[in-house]
Amino acid sequence: MTGAAGSPAVGGFTGFSGSSQAMSLVAFSTVATVTLLLCVMTGPDRDDLDEFYTGYGSLSPLRNGLAIAGDYISAATVLGTGGVIALCGYDGVVLALSTALSLMLLMFLLAEPLRNAGRFTMGDALARRLPGRCVRITACVVTIAALLPLMLVQLAGTGQLMAFILGFSNESLETGCVVGLGTLMIAYAAIGGMKGTALIQILKIVMLVGSGAVVAVLILHRFDWDPGALFAAASRQSGAGPAFLHSGLQFGTSGRSRLDMVASQLTVVLGGACLPHITMRMYTAASARQVRRSMSWAVSIVALFVLVITVVGFGATALVGRAVIAGADPQGNTAYLLGSRAAFGGDVSTAETFLFTMVTTAIFLTLLASVAGMILACANSLAHDVFAARVQEMPAPREMALARVSALAIGLPTILLATLVQHHSLQPLVTLSFCLGASAVAPALVYGLFWRRYTRSGLLSTLIGGSLTVLLLMPGTNLVSGSPVSAFPHADFNWFPFTTTGIVSIPAGFLFGWLGTVASGRTKAEEQRRRYEAVEGRILAGAVREGR
């Protein structure tokens, strides 16, 4: 989610009057108040770790599936992917499908073993067979490193969204929105815990998919229910002609460009499935059967949203035009809003104004819920894996207090950094999070859950080596410099000519894990094989976890 969303000419882009902007402001304020109240009402009422971290696994499969889908569909997905569809056509649809495929990978490969191996955090899952404080601390550092960039993007985008919808361009007002809403998100995580944030995610996904589905129906109605006519109109209005409906508009058609596209899709598939705030939701299921049913609901909901965002993205291009979308934001992050507005036609009734307000409110709630879930994942890991692991048995009240303080410790620097980067291109930060998830977290989870001989040295090599590879390569990508839409458009140190680091860092993450295990020696590997066999039934066969 990048670009100059805070344009003063909002009325020209949305066509709404000051009264509709006032309606949006009232809706935003109401949602913020109601969701905070819900967090207070549903948050843990006693010092119980299972209640705070997992909500006792009390959510039904449908509600847990809605919460997983809510965590998975971030504002960067809604606005960023919608923008790529509107500007790049076919390539954007492939990106959206990769998003859905990522959740399917999680469902079929990792969901049940994660639920069985872990208890509260990713550190629990990794330390099940590779115990050690160094494992937990490294897992916490990687968790924060993977989620912090994504939190910055979501939080900085809050001020831009408010500016775009409400029509102000004052930077101090945007900064005030970031600070105020960031504080609200910290409160969600600290007060509501897992149950509170799950309720917000459920409310968010219902509003987002529901309002988006209505907009998609209106767009299809404008084209007489003929998707072919919609695609043809989008192709004409794109300025790219038939190329809009074929691969290559985003990355190019050369061999290296196609390799870049494949690497980018692989990064989305692996990284999206393994980001810690997503895997955290696996621990809220009460049984292996529950997690399967929850993931089935989540995949279905995400697939429905991919269909919705595809229609809205093409509708934005067909009804508004690619040039107008790029003029509002070079990255296309306002395309979802512009497509939603254009679905109503020229004369906007009060009912249509109210529906558009629902769309903007759903995106606003998406921003709130996404950051709250990420803050909770980071705070839980910091409290449980770093502080609580220092002592043999930390009292539950003290650990819960540490978790709430940790939410504050994570949230405050995030707010400060978001105010500093809010007017810069933030696409590299989104990519950085997915690259870390794909290159460090994914290899660690796959090896840790399935490789019998995997050693502690191998695990640390995977997490540290994969992360360092990403951090070393990322500054050289073309998202950071070398193009007008990069983070530093006037500089050119683009020595790694790819969009993501995945082409190198994903194989490197797996390679580091293998090398670290081999370097540990045969004795260590055999010892870990025996240790794994002792817990293999628990991890793979769905046995009841300890502490449940």
Secondary structure as a PSIPRED ss2 file (coil, helix, strand):
# PSIPRED VFORMAT (PSIPRED V4.0)

   1 M C   1.000  0.000  0.000
   2 T C   1.000  0.000  0.000
   3 G C   1.000  0.000  0.000
   4 A C   1.000  0.000  0.000
   5 A C   1.000  0.000  0.000
   6 G C   1.000  0.000  0.000
   7 S C   1.000  0.000  0.000
   8 P C   1.000  0.000  0.000
   9 A C   1.000  0.000  0.000
  10 V H   0.000  1.000  0.000
  11 G H   0.000  1.000  0.000
  12 G H   0.000  1.000  0.000
  13 F H   0.000  1.000  0.000
  14 T H   0.000  1.000  0.000
  15 G C   1.000  0.000  0.000
  16 F C   1.000  0.000  0.000
  17 S C   1.000  0.000  0.000
  18 G H   0.000  1.000  0.000
  19 S H   0.000  1.000  0.000
  20 S H   0.000  1.000  0.000
  21 Q H   0.000  1.000  0.000
  22 A H   0.000  1.000  0.000
  23 M H   0.000  1.000  0.000
  24 S H   0.000  1.000  0.000
  25 L H   0.000  1.000  0.000
  26 V H   0.000  1.000  0.000
  27 A H   0.000  1.000  0.000
  28 F H   0.000  1.000  0.000
  29 S H   0.000  1.000  0.000
  30 T H   0.000  1.000  0.000
  31 V H   0.000  1.000  0.000
  32 A H   0.000  1.000  0.000
  33 T H   0.000  1.000  0.000
  34 V H   0.000  1.000  0.000
  35 T H   0.000  1.000  0.000
  36 L H   0.000  1.000  0.000
  37 L H   0.000  1.000  0.000
  38 L H   0.000  1.000  0.000
  39 C H   0.000  1.000  0.000
  40 V H   0.000  1.000  0.000
  41 M H   0.000  1.000  0.000
  42 T H   0.000  1.000  0.000
  43 G C   1.000  0.000  0.000
  44 P C   1.000  0.000  0.000
  45 D C   1.000  0.000  0.000
  46 R C   1.000  0.000  0.000
  47 D C   1.000  0.000  0.000
  48 D C   1.000  0.000  0.000
  49 L H   0.000  1.000  0.000
  50 D H   0.000  1.000  0.000
  51 E H   0.000  1.000  0.000
  52 F H   0.000  1.000  0.000
  53 Y H   0.000  1.000  0.000
  54 T H   0.000  1.000  0.000
  55 G H   0.000  1.000  0.000
  56 Y H   0.000  1.000  0.000
  57 G H   0.000  1.000  0.000
  58 S C   1.000  0.000  0.000
  59 L C   1.000  0.000  0.000
  60 S C   1.000  0.000  0.000
  61 P H   0.000  1.000  0.000
  62 L H   0.000  1.000  0.000
  63 R H   0.000  1.000  0.000
  64 N H   0.000  1.000  0.000
  65 G H   0.000  1.000  0.000
  66 L H   0.000  1.000  0.000
  67 A H   0.000  1.000  0.000
  68 I H   0.000  1.000  0.000
  69 A H   0.000  1.000  0.000
  70 G H   0.000  1.000  0.000
  71 D H   0.000  1.000  0.000
  72 Y H   0.000  1.000  0.000
  73 I C   1.000  0.000  0.000
  74 S C   1.000  0.000  0.000
  75 A H   0.000  1.000  0.000
  76 A H   0.000  1.000  0.000
  77 T H   0.000  1.000  0.000
  78 V H   0.000  1.000  0.000
  79 L H   0.000  1.000  0.000
  80 G H   0.000  1.000  0.000
  81 T H   0.000  1.000  0.000
  82 G H   0.000  1.000  0.000
  83 G H   0.000  1.000  0.000
  84 V H   0.000  1.000  0.000
  85 I H   0.000  1.000  0.000
  86 A H   0.000  1.000  0.000
  87 L H   0.000  1.000  0.000
  88 C H   0.000  1.000  0.000
  89 G C   1.000  0.000  0.000
  90 Y H   0.000  1.000  0.000
  91 D H   0.000  1.000  0.000
  92 G H   0.000  1.000  0.000
  93 V H   0.000  1.000  0.000
  94 V H   0.000  1.000  0.000
  95 L H   0.000  1.000  0.000
  96 A H   0.000  1.000  0.000
  97 L H   0.000  1.000  0.000
  98 S H   0.000  1.000  0.000
  99 T H   0.000  1.000  0.000
 100 A H   0.000  1.000  0.000
 101 L H   0.000  1.000  0.000
 102 S H   0.000  1.000  0.000
 103 L H   0.000  1.000  0.000
 104 M H   0.000  1.000  0.000
 105 L H   0.000  1.000  0.000
 106 L H   0.000  1.000  0.000
 107 M H   0.000  1.000  0.000
 108 F H   0.000  1.000  0.000
 109 L H   0.000  1.000  0.000
 110 L H   0.000  1.000  0.000
 111 A H   0.000  1.000  0.000
 112 E H   0.000  1.000  0.000
 113 P H   0.000  1.000  0.000
 114 L H   0.000  1.000  0.000
 115 R H   0.000  1.000  0.000
 116 N H   0.000  1.000  0.000
 117 A H   0.000  1.000  0.000
 118 G C   1.000  0.000  0.000
 119 R C   1.000  0.000  0.000
 120 F C   1.000  0.000  0.000
 121 T C   1.000  0.000  0.000
 122 M H   0.000  1.000  0.000
 123 G H   0.000  1.000  0.000
 124 D H   0.000  1.000  0.000
 125 A H   0.000  1.000  0.000
 126 L H   0.000  1.000  0.000
 127 A H   0.000  1.000  0.000
 128 R C   1.000  0.000  0.000
 129 R C   1.000  0.000  0.000
 130 L C   1.000  0.000  0.000
 131 P C   1.000  0.000  0.000
 132 G C   1.000  0.000  0.000
 133 R H   0.000  1.000  0.000
 134 C H   0.000  1.000  0.000
 135 V H   0.000  1.000  0.000
 136 R H   0.000  1.000  0.000
 137 I H   0.000  1.000  0.000
 138 T H   0.000  1.000  0.000
 139 A H   0.000  1.000  0.000
 140 C H   0.000  1.000  0.000
 141 V H   0.000  1.000  0.000
 142 V H   0.000  1.000  0.000
 143 T H   0.000  1.000  0.000
 144 I H   0.000  1.000  0.000
 145 A H   0.000  1.000  0.000
 146 A H   0.000  1.000  0.000
 147 L H   0.000  1.000  0.000
 148 L H   0.000  1.000  0.000
 149 P H   0.000  1.000  0.000
 150 L H   0.000  1.000  0.000
 151 M H   0.000  1.000  0.000
 152 L H   0.000  1.000  0.000
 153 V H   0.000  1.000  0.000
 154 Q H   0.000  1.000  0.000
 155 L H   0.000  1.000  0.000
 156 A H   0.000  1.000  0.000
 157 G H   0.000  1.000  0.000
 158 T H   0.000  1.000  0.000
 159 G H   0.000  1.000  0.000
 160 Q H   0.000  1.000  0.000
 161 L H   0.000  1.000  0.000
 162 M H   0.000  1.000  0.000
 163 A H   0.000  1.000  0.000
 164 F H   0.000  1.000  0.000
 165 I H   0.000  1.000  0.000
 166 L H   0.000  1.000  0.000
 167 G C   1.000  0.000  0.000
 168 F C   1.000  0.000  0.000
 169 S C   1.000  0.000  0.000
 170 N C   1.000  0.000  0.000
 171 E H   0.000  1.000  0.000
 172 S H   0.000  1.000  0.000
 173 L H   0.000  1.000  0.000
 174 E H   0.000  1.000  0.000
 175 T H   0.000  1.000  0.000
 176 G H   0.000  1.000  0.000
 177 C H   0.000  1.000  0.000
 178 V H   0.000  1.000  0.000
 179 V H   0.000  1.000  0.000
 180 G H   0.000  1.000  0.000
 181 L H   0.000  1.000  0.000
 182 G H   0.000  1.000  0.000
 183 T H   0.000  1.000  0.000
 184 L H   0.000  1.000  0.000
 185 M H   0.000  1.000  0.000
 186 I H   0.000  1.000  0.000
 187 A H   0.000  1.000  0.000
 188 Y H   0.000  1.000  0.000
 189 A H   0.000  1.000  0.000
 190 A H   0.000  1.000  0.000
 191 I H   0.000  1.000  0.000
 192 G H   0.000  1.000  0.000
 193 G H   0.000  1.000  0.000
 194 M H   0.000  1.000  0.000
 195 K H   0.000  1.000  0.000
 196 G H   0.000  1.000  0.000
 197 T H   0.000  1.000  0.000
 198 A H   0.000  1.000  0.000
 199 L H   0.000  1.000  0.000
 200 I H   0.000  1.000  0.000
 201 Q H   0.000  1.000  0.000
 202 I H   0.000  1.000  0.000
 203 L H   0.000  1.000  0.000
 204 K H   0.000  1.000  0.000
 205 I H   0.000  1.000  0.000
 206 V H   0.000  1.000  0.000
 207 M H   0.000  1.000  0.000
 208 L H   0.000  1.000  0.000
 209 V H   0.000  1.000  0.000
 210 G H   0.000  1.000  0.000
 211 S H   0.000  1.000  0.000
 212 G H   0.000  1.000  0.000
 213 A H   0.000  1.000  0.000
 214 V H   0.000  1.000  0.000
 215 V H   0.000  1.000  0.000
 216 A H   0.000  1.000  0.000
 217 V H   0.000  1.000  0.000
 218 L H   0.000  1.000  0.000
 219 I H   0.000  1.000  0.000
 220 L H   0.000  1.000  0.000
 221 H H   0.000  1.000  0.000
 222 R H   0.000  1.000  0.000
 223 F C   1.000  0.000  0.000
 224 D C   1.000  0.000  0.000
 225 W C   1.000  0.000  0.000
 226 D C   1.000  0.000  0.000
 227 P H   0.000  1.000  0.000
 228 G H   0.000  1.000  0.000
 229 A H   0.000  1.000  0.000
 230 L H   0.000  1.000  0.000
 231 F H   0.000  1.000  0.000
 232 A H   0.000  1.000  0.000
 233 A H   0.000  1.000  0.000
 234 A H   0.000  1.000  0.000
 235 S H   0.000  1.000  0.000
 236 R H   0.000  1.000  0.000
 237 Q H   0.000  1.000  0.000
 238 S H   0.000  1.000  0.000
 239 G C   1.000  0.000  0.000
 240 A C   1.000  0.000  0.000
 241 G H   0.000  1.000  0.000
 242 P H   0.000  1.000  0.000
 243 A H   0.000  1.000  0.000
 244 F H   0.000  1.000  0.000
 245 L H   0.000  1.000  0.000
 246 H C   1.000  0.000  0.000
 247 S C   1.000  0.000  0.000
 248 G C   1.000  0.000  0.000
 249 L C   1.000  0.000  0.000
 250 Q C   1.000  0.000  0.000
 251 F C   1.000  0.000  0.000
 252 G C   1.000  0.000  0.000
 253 T C   1.000  0.000  0.000
 254 S C   1.000  0.000  0.000
 255 G H   0.000  1.000  0.000
 256 R H   0.000  1.000  0.000
 257 S H   0.000  1.000  0.000
 258 R H   0.000  1.000  0.000
 259 L H   0.000  1.000  0.000
 260 D H   0.000  1.000  0.000
 261 M H   0.000  1.000  0.000
 262 V H   0.000  1.000  0.000
 263 A H   0.000  1.000  0.000
 264 S H   0.000  1.000  0.000
 265 Q H   0.000  1.000  0.000
 266 L H   0.000  1.000  0.000
 267 T H   0.000  1.000  0.000
 268 V H   0.000  1.000  0.000
 269 V H   0.000  1.000  0.000
 270 L H   0.000  1.000  0.000
 271 G H   0.000  1.000  0.000
 272 G H   0.000  1.000  0.000
 273 A H   0.000  1.000  0.000
 274 C H   0.000  1.000  0.000
 275 L C   1.000  0.000  0.000
 276 P H   0.000  1.000  0.000
 277 H H   0.000  1.000  0.000
 278 I H   0.000  1.000  0.000
 279 T H   0.000  1.000  0.000
 280 M H   0.000  1.000  0.000
 281 R H   0.000  1.000  0.000
 282 M H   0.000  1.000  0.000
 283 Y H   0.000  1.000  0.000
 284 T H   0.000  1.000  0.000
 285 A C   1.000  0.000  0.000
 286 A C   1.000  0.000  0.000
 287 S C   1.000  0.000  0.000
 288 A H   0.000  1.000  0.000
 289 R H   0.000  1.000  0.000
 290 Q H   0.000  1.000  0.000
 291 V H   0.000  1.000  0.000
 292 R H   0.000  1.000  0.000
 293 R H   0.000  1.000  0.000
 294 S H   0.000  1.000  0.000
 295 M H   0.000  1.000  0.000
 296 S H   0.000  1.000  0.000
 297 W H   0.000  1.000  0.000
 298 A H   0.000  1.000  0.000
 299 V H   0.000  1.000  0.000
 300 S H   0.000  1.000  0.000
 301 I H   0.000  1.000  0.000
 302 V H   0.000  1.000  0.000
 303 A H   0.000  1.000  0.000
 304 L H   0.000  1.000  0.000
 305 F H   0.000  1.000  0.000
 306 V H   0.000  1.000  0.000
 307 L H   0.000  1.000  0.000
 308 V H   0.000  1.000  0.000
 309 I H   0.000  1.000  0.000
 310 T H   0.000  1.000  0.000
 311 V H   0.000  1.000  0.000
 312 V H   0.000  1.000  0.000
 313 G H   0.000  1.000  0.000
 314 F H   0.000  1.000  0.000
 315 G H   0.000  1.000  0.000
 316 A H   0.000  1.000  0.000
 317 T H   0.000  1.000  0.000
 318 A H   0.000  1.000  0.000
 319 L H   0.000  1.000  0.000
 320 V C   1.000  0.000  0.000
 321 G C   1.000  0.000  0.000
 322 R H   0.000  1.000  0.000
 323 A H   0.000  1.000  0.000
 324 V H   0.000  1.000  0.000
 325 I H   0.000  1.000  0.000
 326 A H   0.000  1.000  0.000
 327 G H   0.000  1.000  0.000
 328 A H   0.000  1.000  0.000
 329 D C   1.000  0.000  0.000
 330 P C   1.000  0.000  0.000
 331 Q C   1.000  0.000  0.000
 332 G C   1.000  0.000  0.000
 333 N C   1.000  0.000  0.000
 334 T C   1.000  0.000  0.000
 335 A H   0.000  1.000  0.000
 336 Y H   0.000  1.000  0.000
 337 L H   0.000  1.000  0.000
 338 L H   0.000  1.000  0.000
 339 G H   0.000  1.000  0.000
 340 S H   0.000  1.000  0.000
 341 R H   0.000  1.000  0.000
 342 A H   0.000  1.000  0.000
 343 A C   1.000  0.000  0.000
 344 F C   1.000  0.000  0.000
 345 G C   1.000  0.000  0.000
 346 G C   1.000  0.000  0.000
 347 D C   1.000  0.000  0.000
 348 V C   1.000  0.000  0.000
 349 S C   1.000  0.000  0.000
 350 T H   0.000  1.000  0.000
 351 A H   0.000  1.000  0.000
 352 E H   0.000  1.000  0.000
 353 T H   0.000  1.000  0.000
 354 F H   0.000  1.000  0.000
 355 L H   0.000  1.000  0.000
 356 F H   0.000  1.000  0.000
 357 T H   0.000  1.000  0.000
 358 M H   0.000  1.000  0.000
 359 V H   0.000  1.000  0.000
 360 T H   0.000  1.000  0.000
 361 T H   0.000  1.000  0.000
 362 A H   0.000  1.000  0.000
 363 I H   0.000  1.000  0.000
 364 F H   0.000  1.000  0.000
 365 L H   0.000  1.000  0.000
 366 T H   0.000  1.000  0.000
 367 L H   0.000  1.000  0.000
 368 L H   0.000  1.000  0.000
 369 A H   0.000  1.000  0.000
 370 S H   0.000  1.000  0.000
 371 V H   0.000  1.000  0.000
 372 A H   0.000  1.000  0.000
 373 G H   0.000  1.000  0.000
 374 M H   0.000  1.000  0.000
 375 I H   0.000  1.000  0.000
 376 L H   0.000  1.000  0.000
 377 A H   0.000  1.000  0.000
 378 C H   0.000  1.000  0.000
 379 A H   0.000  1.000  0.000
 380 N H   0.000  1.000  0.000
 381 S H   0.000  1.000  0.000
 382 L H   0.000  1.000  0.000
 383 A H   0.000  1.000  0.000
 384 H H   0.000  1.000  0.000
 385 D H   0.000  1.000  0.000
 386 V H   0.000  1.000  0.000
 387 F H   0.000  1.000  0.000
 388 A H   0.000  1.000  0.000
 389 A H   0.000  1.000  0.000
 390 R H   0.000  1.000  0.000
 391 V C   1.000  0.000  0.000
 392 Q C   1.000  0.000  0.000
 393 E C   1.000  0.000  0.000
 394 M C   1.000  0.000  0.000
 395 P C   1.000  0.000  0.000
 396 A H   0.000  1.000  0.000
 397 P H   0.000  1.000  0.000
 398 R H   0.000  1.000  0.000
 399 E H   0.000  1.000  0.000
 400 M H   0.000  1.000  0.000
 401 A H   0.000  1.000  0.000
 402 L H   0.000  1.000  0.000
 403 A H   0.000  1.000  0.000
 404 R H   0.000  1.000  0.000
 405 V H   0.000  1.000  0.000
 406 S H   0.000  1.000  0.000
 407 A H   0.000  1.000  0.000
 408 L H   0.000  1.000  0.000
 409 A H   0.000  1.000  0.000
 410 I H   0.000  1.000  0.000
 411 G H   0.000  1.000  0.000
 412 L H   0.000  1.000  0.000
 413 P H   0.000  1.000  0.000
 414 T H   0.000  1.000  0.000
 415 I H   0.000  1.000  0.000
 416 L H   0.000  1.000  0.000
 417 L H   0.000  1.000  0.000
 418 A H   0.000  1.000  0.000
 419 T H   0.000  1.000  0.000
 420 L H   0.000  1.000  0.000
 421 V H   0.000  1.000  0.000
 422 Q C   1.000  0.000  0.000
 423 H C   1.000  0.000  0.000
 424 H C   1.000  0.000  0.000
 425 S C   1.000  0.000  0.000
 426 L C   1.000  0.000  0.000
 427 Q H   0.000  1.000  0.000
 428 P H   0.000  1.000  0.000
 429 L H   0.000  1.000  0.000
 430 V H   0.000  1.000  0.000
 431 T H   0.000  1.000  0.000
 432 L H   0.000  1.000  0.000
 433 S H   0.000  1.000  0.000
 434 F H   0.000  1.000  0.000
 435 C H   0.000  1.000  0.000
 436 L H   0.000  1.000  0.000
 437 G H   0.000  1.000  0.000
 438 A H   0.000  1.000  0.000
 439 S H   0.000  1.000  0.000
 440 A H   0.000  1.000  0.000
 441 V H   0.000  1.000  0.000
 442 A H   0.000  1.000  0.000
 443 P H   0.000  1.000  0.000
 444 A H   0.000  1.000  0.000
 445 L H   0.000  1.000  0.000
 446 V H   0.000  1.000  0.000
 447 Y H   0.000  1.000  0.000
 448 G H   0.000  1.000  0.000
 449 L H   0.000  1.000  0.000
 450 F H   0.000  1.000  0.000
 451 W C   1.000  0.000  0.000
 452 R C   1.000  0.000  0.000
 453 R C   1.000  0.000  0.000
 454 Y C   1.000  0.000  0.000
 455 T C   1.000  0.000  0.000
 456 R H   0.000  1.000  0.000
 457 S H   0.000  1.000  0.000
 458 G H   0.000  1.000  0.000
 459 L H   0.000  1.000  0.000
 460 L H   0.000  1.000  0.000
 461 S H   0.000  1.000  0.000
 462 T H   0.000  1.000  0.000
 463 L H   0.000  1.000  0.000
 464 I H   0.000  1.000  0.000
 465 G H   0.000  1.000  0.000
 466 G H   0.000  1.000  0.000
 467 S H   0.000  1.000  0.000
 468 L H   0.000  1.000  0.000
 469 T H   0.000  1.000  0.000
 470 V H   0.000  1.000  0.000
 471 L H   0.000  1.000  0.000
 472 L H   0.000  1.000  0.000
 473 L H   0.000  1.000  0.000
 474 M H   0.000  1.000  0.000
 475 P H   0.000  1.000  0.000
 476 G H   0.000  1.000  0.000
 477 T C   1.000  0.000  0.000
 478 N C   1.000  0.000  0.000
 479 L C   1.000  0.000  0.000
 480 V C   1.000  0.000  0.000
 481 S E   0.000  0.000  1.000
 482 G C   1.000  0.000  0.000
 483 S C   1.000  0.000  0.000
 484 P C   1.000  0.000  0.000
 485 V C   1.000  0.000  0.000
 486 S C   1.000  0.000  0.000
 487 A C   1.000  0.000  0.000
 488 F E   0.000  0.000  1.000
 489 P C   1.000  0.000  0.000
 490 H C   1.000  0.000  0.000
 491 A C   1.000  0.000  0.000
 492 D C   1.000  0.000  0.000
 493 F C   1.000  0.000  0.000
 494 N C   1.000  0.000  0.000
 495 W C   1.000  0.000  0.000
 496 F C   1.000  0.000  0.000
 497 P C   1.000  0.000  0.000
 498 F C   1.000  0.000  0.000
 499 T C   1.000  0.000  0.000
 500 T C   1.000  0.000  0.000
 501 T C   1.000  0.000  0.000
 502 G H   0.000  1.000  0.000
 503 I H   0.000  1.000  0.000
 504 V H   0.000  1.000  0.000
 505 S H   0.000  1.000  0.000
 506 I H   0.000  1.000  0.000
 507 P H   0.000  1.000  0.000
 508 A H   0.000  1.000  0.000
 509 G H   0.000  1.000  0.000
 510 F H   0.000  1.000  0.000
 511 L H   0.000  1.000  0.000
 512 F H   0.000  1.000  0.000
 513 G H   0.000  1.000  0.000
 514 W H   0.000  1.000  0.000
 515 L H   0.000  1.000  0.000
 516 G H   0.000  1.000  0.000
 517 T H   0.000  1.000  0.000
 518 V H   0.000  1.000  0.000
 519 A H   0.000  1.000  0.000
 520 S C   1.000  0.000  0.000
 521 G C   1.000  0.000  0.000
 522 R H   0.000  1.000  0.000
 523 T H   0.000  1.000  0.000
 524 K H   0.000  1.000  0.000
 525 A H   0.000  1.000  0.000
 526 E H   0.000  1.000  0.000
 527 E H   0.000  1.000  0.000
 528 Q H   0.000  1.000  0.000
 529 R H   0.000  1.000  0.000
 530 R H   0.000  1.000  0.000
 531 R H   0.000  1.000  0.000
 532 Y H   0.000  1.000  0.000
 533 E H   0.000  1.000  0.000
 534 A H   0.000  1.000  0.000
 535 V H   0.000  1.000  0.000
 536 E H   0.000  1.000  0.000
 537 G H   0.000  1.000  0.000
 538 R H   0.000  1.000  0.000
 539 I H   0.000  1.000  0.000
 540 L H   0.000  1.000  0.000
 541 A C   1.000  0.000  0.000
 542 G C   1.000  0.000  0.000
 543 A C   1.000  0.000  0.000
 544 V C   1.000  0.000  0.000
 545 R C   1.000  0.000  0.000
 546 E C   1.000  0.000  0.000
 547 G C   1.000  0.000  0.000
 548 R C   1.000  0.000  0.000
